[in-house]
Structures are given as structure tokens and as C-alpha cells.
């Protein structure tokens, strides 16, 4: 039995039990004059403890101030979930989580009128769950008996009441030592779409980053099999080296073990660890560099899972689910003469060491203003590696107004190692990344769109000369119609999600 059942152990005279039930249609509308199928449940509880306050809730309105007021006066909250949400409605599980937050340390019992795995209740990790086959009056009578410790054997409905008690399992997260990447790579390829599959060595290279990578696993206790994995990184925001962004880069769980709380255990452990690191002032989903995924894949099941964890995806502000897109271009689709429309005073070339200070200042300013976390480091890494010519500049009358980084899959540059997808697509795929355009520079007379096209043209031309047949454009926000109009095709779409700490 779980800690707060039977209720008689913790209830005294006058202690209020709040019963929150969904507004649903009766299962048997002809057997009762009441339209609320849970009214009989309230009566059954009140027969055992008179201080029951039965308050219905709706999926449309969720928790209102009325519910909050009742919960704040309660000793215990009993929250009933009748089933999964209808299209366009809030999940009753989400409303239950909200009631749990409002109740703070008050005991909460979930009464689920459907299989808990179908509802996703085990991953929500409620402390006490009672599972019923439905919400017939006979089912609810058994639930009342269970809650007050009266039912210890098979009930009149044929239900084994012990089987109604669902004990959530705690899955301890362990730090991953990185010694054997095989099980993680197998799990990775099981869980991700084909386009994101990786061989062992590239995955190991991405994961093993001493000093700023922390990864965690969940193992089965009986055989130590890895059934869950979580990757996290920390990245410096700027050249000062004091502010960090914590990246929750990946959570994957073996399909046969999903909806058991493994993902939630990894998520909560990873968030706690990232928040403990001095200097971390933001948590993001996805990663900056190395780039596993730029965010959570759009239109995936992950969206709903993270929304239930409190992540906003309305797209109304930075970090709230705006689209990020990876693009692919066949160079043969690019005009042979380029797209270099004439623009007085605007020219493009590869960077030299004489440009080092100017490009450092430009990128730091633009990446900070536009929230391009980690980009400054990538520019400086290329310069420090002696690959400063991999920086392409756009200048207007000798002033830098645009820049981008290029790479090919066969290079040993830090950028090529941090961005795996171009080389995964093919050995003839070059990449363009970290595009900065000073669109608010009063000295810039040329439109941002023209500068973007000219900059891309310069990058495509260089990559073509280096033997590339395709170009991969990494993590771009917006500009869908523009990129498609010049031959690019979408390769992947993600949601940009982050929260301040």
C-alpha cells in the first residue's frame, strides 16, 4: 500500500478532502437522475468521512481560482482522470499536475478511470495512483473502499483491489562514463528518424567533450542494460567567459520502456545538474555546439511531453517554440553565374588574419544582439586553428556587414566536428553556418535580403571550387519563402525552446 492509503491513517475529524472530478457524460444515463457520474463517488467517500468537498473541473477552464481556494483548505486532494483529452482540449493529466503544484506538499491521490499507461500517468510520476477499468458506479464504489482501506480481497465486481494500486517506479539516473558508446548508439538509432542516425565514431566524437559535457543513463537493475540516455552540455555565451547556457541536448528512451517515468527521471536529474553549475543563466532544449539537434523536432511526440513539463510553444517570443530550419541545396540548382546582383560598394571575400580583430568585434556584437549563443566561440575556434579563411566576409565600403562560416566533411576543423549532419548526408556536402548580418547597422545601405543572397553566393562558389556538390545550411530562423525561391529544400525543422534560470 502507498503512504497515504488508507486515508484513515492521516484524516482526523474536520479534515477536508477535496474531490476534483471531470465534467463528462454519464456512462449509464438511465440508472441515475444525476448528470454527474462522479456524484456517487462523492457520496461513497462522504459516507466514510463527512468532510468531502466535491468540485468538478472542465478541460476547457482547467484550474480556476475556485479550485485553488478549495485545494488550499484541503488536507488531501483526490483527483479523478476519466480518459485522454479530446482534440483541442487540455489534458486532464496536465490539469492534475497543476493541482499538484497548487497543493504543494498536500497528499494527492490520482484515480484513473483507464489504463495508466494509455494516459501517460506513470511518466507524470504521481506519488499515488489508483487505476479503475472505468467510472461505472460499481467501479467508483470499489475505489472508495480502497481509499479507506476496507477492500483487501477481490471485490464484488471481480476486481483484484491490490492490482488497482499503481506504484510509480523510481529510475535512478547515473552519470555515463563514455567508455562504451555501443549501447548508446544502438539506442540512438532506435529512437531517432533515419536522417539522424549516426555511426559509433561520429557519435562518440560528439558526446565526449571533456569539461563541458555531462551525460546520464538509466539502466535496468537486473542486467544493467541501458534503456534511457540524456545528453547535456554547457557553452559560453560570450568572450567574457562568465555566462553559460545549459543545453539539454537529447533524451531518448528505449521504445519498450517508454511511459514508465524513465524520461522524466532523466529530465529532472539533468535540469537539477545544469542549474547547479555556476554561471548557467539559461536552459535550452537541443544544443548549440556540438550540434546534436537544434531544438526538439517539430510535430513530434516530444512537443506534448515538454509542454506538460511547462515549456511554452506559442511562438510569441524568443525561446517559445519558433521554428528553426536546416536546409539542403544542390549546387547544380544554383545559377552558374551566381546570384550576385550588382550592389555598389558591396563585396565578399574570405577572411585573413588582418581581419581578426574586426571580425571578433562584429560577431560578438551581432551574436549578442540576436541571441546567437555559441557562435562567437566557433569563429574564434576557426581563427585559433589557423583556418581563418573558412570565415567568409561581406563588406560595404570596407566595413564588415555580414559573415558566415564554411566547412567540408573531410576537414579536421572544429566546426566540421561540431556539425555532424552534412557529412552524414554525404561526402560531397559542404556546410554554411553561423550567418551574421548587421541588418540594423545605419551604415549599411543594402537590404538584408540582398546581403544574404550575395553572402550565400560567395559561400556556394567557394564550396563548389572545393569539390562540393551540395550545401547544408544549419539552424536558420525564418526566411522560408526566400530560401525556397533560391533552390534550398527543407531538411529538418525544430522548435527553438529555452528558459531563463
For each residue, the residues with C-beta under 8 A, 3 or more apart:
1: 5 6 149 165
2: 5 127 128 165 167
3: 107 127 128
4: 7 9 10 76 107 109 127 128
5: 1 2 9 109 128 130 146 147 149 165
6: 1 9 147 148 149 150
7: 4 10 11 17 49 76 147 148 149
8: 11 148 149
9: 4 5 6 149
10: 4 7 15 75 76 107
11: 7 8 15 17 49 75 76
12: 15
13: 51
14: 51
15: 10 11 12 49 51 75 76
16: 51 52 53 70 73 74 75
17: 7 11 45 49 51 52 53 74 75 76 77 78
18: 53 55 70 71 73 74 76 77 78
19: 38 41 42 45 52 53 54 55 78 80
20: 55 56 57 67 77 78 79 80 99
21: 36 38 41 42 54 55 56 57 80 82
22: 38 56 57 58 59 80 81 82 92
23: 36 56 57 58
24: 37 82 83 135
25: 29 37
26: 29 31 32 34 35 36 37
27: 37 134 135 136
28: 31 32 37 136 137
29: 25 26 32 35
30:
31: 26 28 137
32: 26 28 29 37 39 40 137
33:
34: 26 37 39 40
35: 26 29
36: 21 23 26 39 56
37: 24 25 26 27 28 32 34 40 135 137 140
38: 19 21 22 41 42 54 56 80 135 140
39: 32 34 36 42 43 54
40: 32 34 37 43 44 137 140 141
41: 19 21 38 44 45 80 135 140 143 144
42: 19 21 38 39 45 46 52 54
43: 39 40 46 47
44: 40 41 47 48 140 141 144
45: 17 19 41 42 48 49 52 78 144 147 148
46: 42 43 49 50 52
47: 43 44 144
48: 44 45 144 148 150
49: 7 11 15 17 45 46 52 148
50: 46
51: 13 14 15 16 17
52: 16 17 19 42 45 46 49
53: 16 17 18 19 70 73 74
54: 19 21 38 39 42
55: 18 19 20 21 66 67 70
56: 20 21 22 23 36 38
57: 20 21 22 23 61 62 63 64 67 95
58: 22 23 61 62
59: 22 62 85 86 89 90 91 92 95
60: 89 90
61: 57 58 64
62: 57 58 59 90 94 95 98
63: 57 67 68 95 98 99 102
64: 57 61 67 68
65: 68 69
66: 55 69 70
67: 20 55 57 63 64 70 71 99 102
68: 63 64 65 71 72 102
69: 65 66 72 73
70: 16 18 53 55 66 67 73 74
71: 18 67 68 74 77 99 102 103 106
72: 68 69 102
73: 16 18 53 69 70
74: 16 17 18 53 70 71 77 103 106
75: 10 11 15 16 17 106 107
76: 4 7 10 11 15 17 18 106 107 108 109
77: 17 18 20 71 74 99 100 103 106 107 108 109
78: 17 18 19 20 45 108 109 111 147
79: 20 96 99 100 108 109 110 111
80: 19 20 21 22 38 41 110 111 113 135
81: 22 92 93 96 110 111 112 113 114 119 121
82: 21 22 24 92 113 114 135
83: 24 92 113 114 119
84: 91 114 118 119
85: 59 89 90 91 92
86: 59 89
87:
88:
89: 59 60 85 86
90: 59 60 62 85 94 95
91: 59 84 85 94 95 308
92: 22 59 81 82 83 85 95 96 119
93: 81 96 97 119 120 121 124 308
94: 62 90 91 97 98 307 308
95: 57 59 62 63 90 91 92 98 99
96: 79 81 92 93 99 100 108 110 124 126
97: 93 94 100 101 124 308
98: 62 63 94 95 101 102
99: 20 63 67 71 77 79 95 96 102 103 108
100: 77 79 96 97 103 108 126
101: 97 98 104
102: 63 67 68 71 72 98 99
103: 71 74 77 99 100 106 108
104: 101
105:
106: 71 74 75 76 77 103
107: 3 4 10 75 76 77 127 128
108: 76 77 78 79 96 99 100 103 126 127 128
109: 4 5 76 77 78 79 128 129 130 147
110: 79 80 81 96 121 126 128 129 130
111: 78 79 80 81 130 132 143
112: 81 115 116 119 121 129 130 131 132 166
113: 80 81 82 83 132 133 134 135 139
114: 81 82 83 84 118 119 131 132 134
115: 112 118 119 131
116: 112 119 121 122 129 131 166
117: 120 121 122 259 260
118: 84 114 115
119: 81 83 84 92 93 112 114 115 116
120: 93 117 123 124 259 308
121: 81 93 110 112 116 117 124 126 129 166
122: 116 117 125 129 166 168 169 259 260 261
123: 120 258 259 260 261 262 263 264 305
124: 93 96 97 120 121 261 264 308
125: 122 168 261 264 265
126: 96 100 108 110 121 129 168
127: 2 3 4 107 108 168
128: 2 3 4 5 107 108 109 110
129: 109 110 112 116 121 122 126 165 166 168
130: 5 109 110 111 112 143 146 147 164 165 166
131: 112 114 115 116 163 164 166
132: 111 112 113 114 135 139 140 142 143 164
133: 113 139 159
134: 27 113 114 139
135: 24 27 37 38 41 80 82 113 132 139 140
136: 27 28 139 140
137: 28 31 32 37 40 140 141
138: 141 142 156 157
139: 113 132 133 134 135 136 142 143 157 159
140: 37 38 40 41 44 132 135 136 137 143 144
141: 40 44 137 138 144 145
142: 132 138 139 145 146 151 155 156 157 159 161 164
143: 41 111 130 132 139 140 146 147 164
144: 41 44 45 47 48 140 141 147 148
145: 141 142 148 150 151 155 161
146: 5 130 142 143 149 150 151 161 164 165
147: 5 6 7 45 78 109 130 143 144
148: 6 7 8 45 48 49 144 145
149: 1 5 6 7 8 9 146 152
150: 6 48 145 146
151: 142 145 146 155 161
152: 149 161 162
153: 161
154: 158 159 160 161
155: 142 145 151 158 159 161
156: 138 142
157: 138 139 142
158: 154 155
159: 133 139 142 154 155 163 164
160: 154 163 164
161: 142 145 146 151 152 153 154 155 164 165
162: 152 165
163: 131 159 160
164: 130 131 132 142 143 146 159 160 161
165: 1 2 5 129 130 146 161 162
166: 112 116 121 122 129 130 131
167: 2
168: 122 125 126 127 129 261
169: 122 260 261
170: 261 265
171: 218 228 260 261 262 265 266
172: 218 265
173: 216 217 218 228 230 265 266 269 270
174: 216 217 218 219
175: 214 215 216
176: 184 215 216 217 229
177:
178: 181 204 207 208 215
179:
180: 183 184
181: 178 184 185 200 203 204 207
182: 185 186 200
183: 180 186 187 225 226
184: 176 180 181 187 188 203 207 217 226 229
185: 181 182 188 189 198 199 200 203 204
186: 182 183 189 190
187: 183 184 190 191 226 227 228 229 252 254
188: 184 185 191 192 197 198 203 229 252
189: 185 186 192 197 198
190: 186 187 252 254 255
191: 187 188 252 253 254 255
192: 188 189 196 197 252
193: 196 297
194: 197
195: 421 424 491 492
196: 192 193 293 421 424
197: 188 189 192 194 424
198: 185 188 189 202 203 206 420 424
199: 185 202 203
200: 181 182 185 203 204
201: 204 205
202: 198 199 205 206 420 423 424
203: 181 184 185 188 198 199 200 206 207
204: 178 181 185 200 201 207 208
205: 201 202 208 417
206: 198 202 203 209 290 292 418 420
207: 178 181 184 203 204 213 215 231
208: 178 204 205 213
209: 206 212 213 233 290
210: 213
211:
212: 209 233 234 235
213: 207 208 209 210 231 232 233
214: 175 232 233 234 270 273 274
215: 175 176 178 207 229 230 231 232
216: 173 174 175 176 229 230 232 266 269 270 273
217: 173 174 176 184 226 228 229 230
218: 171 172 173 174 226 227 228 229 253 262 265 266
219: 174 224 225 226 227
220: 223 224 225 227
221: 224
222:
223: 220
224: 219 220 221
225: 183 219 220
226: 183 184 187 217 218 219 229 254
227: 187 218 219 220 253 254 257 262
228: 171 173 187 217 218 251 252 253 254 257 262 263 265 266
229: 176 184 187 188 215 216 217 218 226 250 251 252 266
230: 173 215 216 217 248 250 251 252 266 267 269 270
231: 207 213 215 249 250 287 292
232: 213 214 215 216 246 247 248 249 270 273 274
233: 209 212 213 214 246 247 249 287 288 290
234: 212 214 244 245 246 247 274 277 280
235: 212 244 245 247 288 289 373 374 377
236: 239 241 243 244 374 377
237: 243 244 245 281 368 373 374
238: 241 243 364 367 368 376
239: 236 360 364 376 380
240: 243
241: 236 238
242: 279
243: 236 237 238 240 279 281
244: 234 235 236 237 277 279 280 281
245: 234 235 237 280 281 282 283 284 288 373 374 498
246: 232 233 234 274 275 277 280 282 283 284 501
247: 232 233 234 235 283 284 286 287 288
248: 230 232 251 267 270 271 274 283 284 285 286
249: 231 232 233 286 287 292 293
250: 229 230 231 287 292 293
251: 228 229 230 248 263 266 267 270
252: 187 188 190 191 192 228 229 230
253: 191 218 227 228 257 258 262 263 266
254: 187 190 191 226 227 228 257 258
255: 190 191 258
256:
257: 227 228 253 254 260 262
258: 123 253 254 255 262 263
259: 117 120 122 123
260: 117 122 123 169 171 257
261: 122 123 124 125 168 169 170 171 264 265
262: 123 171 218 227 228 253 257 258 265 266
263: 123 228 251 253 258 266 267 305
264: 123 124 125 261 267 268
265: 125 170 171 172 173 218 228 261 262 268 269
266: 171 173 216 218 228 229 230 251 253 262 263 269 270
267: 230 248 251 263 264 270 271 309
268: 264 265 271 272
269: 173 216 230 265 266 272 273
270: 173 214 216 230 232 248 251 266 267 273 274
271: 248 267 268 274 275 283
272: 268 269 275 276
273: 214 216 232 269 270 276 277
274: 214 232 234 246 248 270 271 277 280 283
275: 246 271 272 280 283 501
276: 272 273
277: 234 244 246 273 274 280
278:
279: 242 243 244
280: 234 244 245 246 274 275 277 283 501
281: 237 243 244 245 500 501
282: 245 246 373 498 499 500 501
283: 245 246 247 248 271 274 275 280 498 499 501
284: 245 246 247 248 287 288 295 319 373 497 498 499
285: 248 295 296 306 311 495 497 498
286: 247 248 249 292 293 294 295 296 494 496 497
287: 231 233 247 249 250 284 290 291 292 293 294
288: 233 235 245 247 284 291 373 374
289: 235 374 377 378 418 419
290: 206 209 233 287 417 418 419 420
291: 287 288 294 418 419 420 421 474 475
292: 206 231 249 250 286 287
293: 196 249 250 286 287 296 297 492 494
294: 286 287 291 324 326 474 475 492 494 496
295: 284 285 286 324 494 495 496 497
296: 285 286 293 300 302 303 306 494 495 497
297: 193 293 300 302 492 493 494 495
298: 303 323 493 494 495
299: 303 493
300: 296 297 303
301: 304 305
302: 296 297 305 306
303: 296 298 299 300 306 307 313 495
304: 301 307 308
305: 123 263 301 302 308 309
306: 285 296 302 303 309 311 313 497
307: 94 303 304 310 311 312 313
308: 91 93 94 97 120 124 304 305
309: 267 305 306
310: 307
311: 285 306 307 321 497 499
312: 307 320 321
313: 303 306 307 320 321 495 497
314: 320 321
315: 320 321 322 323
316: 320
317: 320
318: 322 371 496 498
319: 284 322 496 497 498 499
320: 312 313 314 315 316 317 496 497
321: 311 312 313 314 315 495 496 497
322: 315 318 319 477 495 496
323: 298 315 477 478 493 494 495 496
324: 294 295 475 476 477 493 494 495 496
325: 475 476 477 480 483 490 491 492 493 494
326: 294 421 472 473 474 475 476 490 491 492 493 494
327: 472 473 476 483 488 489 490 491
328: 425 429 470 471 472 473 488 489 491
329: 333 334 460 470 471 472 473 487 488 489
330: 333 334 469 470 487
331: 334 460 463 464 468 469 470 471
332: 469
333: 329 330 487
334: 329 330 331 338 339 457 460 464 486 487
335: 338 339
336:
337: 340
338: 334 335 457 460 461
339: 334 335 453 454 456 457 486
340: 337 454 457 458
341: 450 453 454
342:
343: 346 446 450 454
344:
345: 396 397 445
346: 343 394 395 396 401 446 450 451 454
347: 394 395
348: 392 393 394 395 402 454 455 457 458
349: 392 393 395 458
350: 389 390 391 392 393 462
351: 355 356 359 388 389 390 391 392 393 403
352: 355 388 389
353: 356 383 388
354:
355: 351 352 358 359 388 391 393 400
356: 351 353 359 360 383 388
357: 360 361
358: 355 361 362 400
359: 351 355 356 362 363 379 383 391 393 400 403
360: 239 356 357 363 364 376 379 380 383
361: 357 358 364 365
362: 358 359 365 366 400 403 436 438
363: 359 360 366 367 375 376 379 403 434 436
364: 238 239 360 361 367 368 376
365: 361 362 368 369
366: 362 363 369 370 372 436 437 438
367: 238 363 364 370 371 372 373 375 376 436
368: 237 238 364 365 371
369: 365 366 440
370: 366 367 436
371: 318 367 368
372: 366 367 375 434 436
373: 235 237 245 282 284 288 367
374: 235 236 237 245 288 289 377 378
375: 363 367 372 378 379 434 436
376: 238 239 360 363 364 367 379 380
377: 235 236 289 374 380 381
378: 289 374 375 381 382 405 414 415 418 433 434
379: 359 360 363 375 376 382 383 391 403 405 434
380: 239 360 376 377 383 384
381: 377 378 384 385 414 415
382: 378 379 385 387 388 390 391 405 413 414 415
383: 353 356 359 360 379 380 386 387 388 391
384: 380 381
385: 381 382 413 414
386: 383
387: 382 383 390 411 413
388: 351 352 353 355 356 382 383 391
389: 350 351 352
390: 350 351 382 387 405 406 407 413 415
391: 350 351 355 359 379 382 383 388 403 404 405
392: 348 349 350 351 403 404 405 406 455 458 459 462
393: 348 349 350 351 355 359 400 402 403
394: 346 347 348 400 401 402 403 437 451 454 455 458
395: 346 347 348 349 398 399 400 401
396: 345 346 399 401 443 444 445 446
397: 345 443
398: 395
399: 395 396 441 443
400: 355 358 359 362 393 394 395 403 438
401: 346 394 395 396 437 438 441 443 444 446 451
402: 348 393 394 435 436 437 438 451 452 454 455
403: 351 359 362 363 379 391 392 393 394 400 434 435 436 455
404: 391 392 432 433 434 435 436 455 456 459
405: 378 379 382 390 391 392 415 432 433 434
406: 390 392 430 431 432 433 459 462 463
407: 390 411 413 415 416 419 422 430 431 433
408: 411 416 430 431 463 466 467 468
409: 416 422 423 426 427 429 430 431
410: 423 427
411: 387 407 408 416
412: 416 417
413: 382 385 387 390 407 416 417
414: 378 381 382 385 417 418
415: 378 381 382 390 405 407 418 419 431 433
416: 407 408 409 411 412 413 419 422 423 431
417: 205 290 412 413 414
418: 206 289 290 291 378 414 415
419: 289 290 291 407 415 416 422 431 433 472 474
420: 198 202 206 290 291 423 424
421: 195 196 291 326 424 425 472 474 491 492
422: 407 409 416 419 425 429 430 431 472 474
423: 202 409 410 416 420 426 427 429
424: 195 196 197 198 202 420 421
425: 328 421 422 429 470 472 491
426: 409 423 429 470
427: 409 410 423
428: 467 468 469 470
429: 328 409 422 423 425 426 468 469 470 471 472
430: 406 407 408 409 422 463 466 468 470 471 472
431: 406 407 408 409 415 416 419 422 471 472 473 474
432: 404 405 406 435 456 459 463 471 472 473 474
433: 378 404 405 406 407 415 419 473 474 475
434: 363 372 375 378 379 403 404 405 474
435: 402 403 404 432 452 455 476
436: 362 363 366 367 370 372 375 402 403 404
437: 366 394 401 402 448 451 452 455
438: 362 366 400 401 402 441 444
439: 444 448 451
440: 369
441: 399 401 438 444
442:
443: 396 397 399 401
444: 396 401 438 439 441 451
445: 345 396
446: 343 346 396 401 450 451
447: 450 451
448: 437 439 451 452
449: 452 453 482
450: 341 343 346 446 447 453 454
451: 346 394 401 402 437 439 444 446 447 448 454 455
452: 402 435 437 448 449 455 456 479 482
453: 339 341 449 450 456 457 486
454: 339 340 341 343 346 348 394 402 450 451 457 458
455: 348 392 394 402 403 404 435 437 451 452 458 459
456: 339 404 432 452 453 459 460 473 486
457: 334 338 339 340 348 453 454 460 461
458: 340 348 349 392 394 454 455 461 462
459: 392 404 406 432 455 456 462 463 471
460: 329 331 334 338 456 457 463 464 471
461: 338 457 458 464 465
462: 350 392 406 458 459 465 466
463: 331 406 408 430 432 459 460 466 468 471
464: 331 334 460 461 467 468
465: 461 462
466: 408 430 462 463
467: 408 428 464
468: 331 408 428 429 430 463 464 471
469: 330 331 332 428 429
470: 328 329 330 331 425 426 428 429 430
471: 328 329 331 429 430 431 432 459 460 463 468
472: 326 327 328 329 419 421 422 425 429 430 431 432 491
473: 326 327 328 329 431 432 433 456 476 483 488
474: 291 294 326 419 421 422 431 432 433 434
475: 291 294 324 325 326 433 494
476: 324 325 326 327 435 473 479 483
477: 322 323 324 325 496
478: 323
479: 452 476 482 483
480: 325 483 484 490
481: 484 485
482: 449 452 479 485 486
483: 325 327 473 476 479 480 486 488
484: 480 481 487 488 489 490
485: 481 482
486: 334 339 453 456 482 483
487: 329 330 333 334 484
488: 327 328 329 473 483 484
489: 327 328 329 484
490: 325 326 327 480 484 493
491: 195 325 326 327 328 421 425 472
492: 195 293 294 297 325 326 421
493: 297 298 299 323 324 325 326 490
494: 286 293 294 295 296 297 298 323 324 325 326 475
495: 285 295 296 297 298 303 313 321 322 323 324
496: 286 294 295 318 319 320 321 322 323 324 477
497: 284 285 286 295 296 306 311 313 319 320 321
498: 245 282 283 284 285 318 319
499: 282 283 284 311 319
500: 281 282
501: 246 275 280 281 282 283
